[in-house]
C-alpha cells in the first residue's frame, strides 16, 4: 500500500476536530434561570395562583373529613383518604409558594427545586 503524506495530513485534519468535539463536555442549559424580570414575575404569579388553588383544595378536603367523619365514623377509609389528600394539597401549596418566592425574589437569585415529597419517600433511608 502506498500512503502519500498529503493523504495522511488530510486524514488527520478531518479526524482531529471530530475527536475534539466528541470529548468536549456538553453545555447543560439551566432551566431554572430566567432571562428577564418580567418573565420571573410572570412565572412567580403562576406559582402563586397554583398555591392558592392547592390551598382551596386542602380546605375542601378538611370540610370533607368533617362530613365523612359524621357519616362513616373516624376509622372510615373515606376520612383517612380525604385527610391524606388534604395533606398532599397542603404540601403542594407550600412548594408552589416556595417556587413563587424563588422567581419573585428581588435579587433574582434562583435555587434548585427541593425534591418533591414523592421523591423523598422513594429514596432509601
C-alpha positions as CSV (number, residue, x, y, z in Angstrom):
1,X,0.0,0.0,0.0
2,X,1.3,3.4,-0.9
3,X,0.3,6.1,1.6
4,X,1.2,9.6,0.5
5,X,1.9,12.2,3.1
6,X,-0.8,14.5,1.7
7,X,-3.4,11.8,2.3
8,X,-2.2,11.4,5.9
9,X,-2.4,15.1,6.5
10,X,-6.0,15.3,5.2
11,X,-7.0,12.4,7.3
12,X,-5.5,14.0,10.4
13,X,-7.1,17.3,9.6
14,X,-10.5,15.7,9.3
15,X,-10.3,13.5,12.4
16,X,-8.8,15.9,15.0
17,X,-11.9,18.3,15.1
18,X,-14.2,15.3,15.3
19,X,-12.3,13.8,18.2
20,X,-12.2,17.2,20.0
21,X,-15.9,17.7,19.6
22,X,-16.7,14.3,21.0
23,X,-14.5,14.8,24.0
24,X,-15.8,18.3,24.9
25,X,-18.4,18.2,27.7
26,X,-21.8,19.5,26.6
27,X,-23.2,22.6,28.0
28,X,-26.3,21.9,30.1
29,X,-28.9,24.7,30.0
30,X,-30.1,26.0,33.3
31,X,-33.9,25.7,33.0
32,X,-34.3,27.4,36.4
33,X,-32.6,30.6,35.4
34,X,-35.0,33.1,33.8
35,X,-33.9,35.9,31.5
36,X,-35.9,39.0,32.3
37,X,-37.6,40.3,35.4
38,X,-40.9,40.3,33.6
39,X,-40.6,36.6,32.9
40,X,-39.6,36.0,36.5
41,X,-42.7,37.9,37.8
42,X,-45.0,36.0,35.4
43,X,-43.7,32.6,36.5
44,X,-43.9,33.7,40.1
45,X,-47.5,34.8,39.7
46,X,-48.3,31.5,38.1
47,X,-46.9,29.6,41.1
48,X,-48.8,31.9,43.5
49,X,-52.1,31.1,41.7
50,X,-51.2,27.4,41.8
51,X,-50.6,27.7,45.6
52,X,-54.0,29.4,46.1
53,X,-55.7,26.6,44.1
54,X,-54.0,23.9,46.2
55,X,-54.9,25.6,49.5
56,X,-58.5,25.8,48.4
57,X,-58.5,22.1,47.6
58,X,-56.9,21.4,51.0
59,X,-59.7,23.4,52.7
60,X,-62.3,21.4,50.8
61,X,-60.7,18.2,52.0
62,X,-60.8,19.4,55.6
63,X,-64.5,20.0,55.1
64,X,-64.9,16.6,53.6
65,X,-63.1,15.0,56.6
66,X,-65.6,16.5,58.9
67,X,-68.6,15.4,56.8
68,X,-67.2,11.9,56.2
69,X,-66.5,11.5,60.0
70,X,-70.1,12.2,60.7
71,X,-71.4,9.9,58.0
72,X,-68.9,7.0,58.3
73,X,-67.1,7.3,61.6
74,X,-63.5,8.2,62.4
75,X,-62.0,4.9,61.2
76,X,-63.5,5.1,57.8
77,X,-61.3,5.0,54.7
78,X,-63.3,8.0,53.4
79,X,-62.0,10.0,56.3
80,X,-58.4,8.8,56.1
81,X,-58.4,9.2,52.3
82,X,-59.7,12.8,52.5
83,X,-57.2,13.6,55.3
84,X,-54.2,12.2,53.2
85,X,-55.4,14.1,50.1
86,X,-55.7,17.3,52.2
87,X,-52.1,16.9,53.5
88,X,-50.9,16.4,49.9
89,X,-52.6,19.5,48.8
90,X,-51.0,21.5,51.7
91,X,-47.6,20.2,50.7
92,X,-48.1,21.1,47.1
93,X,-49.3,24.6,48.1
94,X,-46.1,25.1,50.2
95,X,-43.9,24.0,47.3
96,X,-45.7,26.3,44.9
97,X,-45.3,29.2,47.3
98,X,-41.6,28.5,47.6
99,X,-41.2,28.5,43.8
100,X,-43.1,31.8,43.6
101,X,-40.8,33.3,46.1
102,X,-37.8,32.0,44.2
103,X,-38.9,33.6,41.0
104,X,-40.1,36.9,42.5
105,X,-37.2,37.5,44.8
106,X,-35.8,41.0,44.2
107,X,-32.2,39.7,44.0
108,X,-33.2,37.4,41.1
109,X,-31.4,34.5,42.8
110,X,-32.6,31.1,41.8
111,X,-32.4,28.0,43.9
112,X,-32.6,24.4,42.7
113,X,-36.1,23.0,43.4
114,X,-36.4,20.9,46.6
115,X,-37.2,17.2,46.0
116,X,-40.9,16.6,46.0
117,X,-42.4,14.6,48.9
118,X,-42.9,11.7,46.5
119,X,-39.1,11.6,45.7
120,X,-38.4,11.8,49.5
121,X,-40.5,8.7,50.1
122,X,-39.0,6.9,47.2
123,X,-35.4,7.3,48.3
124,X,-34.0,4.6,50.6
125,X,-33.0,5.7,54.1
